[in-house]
Amino acid sequence: MKNLSFILCAMVLAGCAEQPKRNELDFSAEGRYMVYGAGAEKCAQVSEDYRNGGQVIYSGWIAGYITAINESFSAINNTLSPDITNGLGLNGSLKAAIAYVDVYCGINPHKQLANAMSDFVVLMLKKQQDIK
């Protein structure tokens, strides 16, 4: 019984802890698809967090997005590079994407992080087409 009381008390205290107010699920800015996790965050908030050194808040989500794109494209078309930024002279997908998000969100504060990443992927694919 003491263990149950301890667990319930811990759960109550954990629920009282202040949590960052982040979107966890939302429609894309255009309402075409569901966006999960940090990708639903508005660019205005992303830009503010970047200015305050909060890039780490989004880097995991961005890395997952790039990984999913790389894996999906390799499953569909094995002639594409295993990394969407391969051959473009960029210092790795994650660093390039984080920098791109910073610029995109500064220009498009009403959009979402997911929009920034979608735009990044389209840009990288167009650049790969130009190389071939």
N, C-alpha and C positions, 0 to 999 in steps of 0.2 A: 504494500500500500504506500510505503514511503517513496518507493521508486516512481509510482504513478503520480504522486503529488509533486515530486521533483520535476518530472517530465512536463506536467501541466503548467507548473510555475515557469519553467524555462520557455515553453511555447508562448505563454502570455507575455513574458518580458521581451521575447524576440519580436512579437507582433507590435510592441510599443516602440521599438527602435525606429528612429526616423529613416525611412528609405528614400532614395532619390526618386523623384517623380519622372519616370521614363516610360515612354510608350512601350508596350510589349506586343501589341497586335493592332493593326490598323489597315485600312485600305490604302493602296498607293495614292499618291497625290491626284492621279487621274481617275481613281476608283476602279481600275481594271483588274487588280489582283491584290491578294492579301500580303502584307508585309509583317514579318515577325521580328521581335527583338529590337535592337538599336536601329535597325533600318527604317523603322517607322518614325524616328525622331526628325523633327523639322530642322532644316538647314540653319535657321536662325540660332537654334539652340546648339547645334553642332559647331557653328562658327564661334559662339561664345565660349563653349567648352575648349575649343582649340586655343583660343586666345589666353585661356587660363591654364594651359598646360594639360588639358584633359583628353588628349588624343588617345590615350590608353583605353578610355571608355569605349571607343569605337574600333580599335585595331583588331580585336578578336572577331568582331562581326565582319569586318572588311576581309580579314584573312579567310574566314569561312566562305564568304561570297566568292572570292577569287578561286578558292579550292573547288567549290561546286561548279563554277564555270569551266575551269580547266578539266575537271573530270567529265563533265557533260560533253564538252566538245571532243574530248579524246574518244568517248564512247560513240559519238555520232560520226566523226570524221577523223580518221587517224593520220590524215595529211597535215593537220594543223599542229602547231607546236604544243608541247605539253604545258607551256606557260604562255598566257596571252600576251606577255610583254617580251617574249624571246626575240632576240635579234633587233630590238628597237633602241639599244643603247641605254636602257634604263637600269637603274641599280636595284633590280628586284621588283616584283609586282606589288608587294605590300607597301614599300616606301613610295613607289610611284603613285599608288592608289591613295594613300594618305595625303600626299601632296596635292593630288588632283581634287580630292574631296574638299580640301581647304579652299582652293580657288573657286570650285563650282558652288559651294555653299555660300561663299562671300558674295557671289553674283546672283544667286537664286535662293534667298532666305525663305521663301514660301514653299520650296520643294522639300523633299525628304532625302535622307542619306541614301535610301534605296535608289532614288532617281540619279543621284550623283554617281553611284556605282554602275548603274545601267549605262549611263552616258560614257563612263570610263571604258567599259567593256566594248561598246560600239566603236569608240575611238581607237582602241587597241587593235580591234579586228580590221578596221579600215587601214590602219598603218601596216598591218601584216600583209594585206592584199597589195599595198603599194610596193612592198619589198619584193614580192614574187614576180 
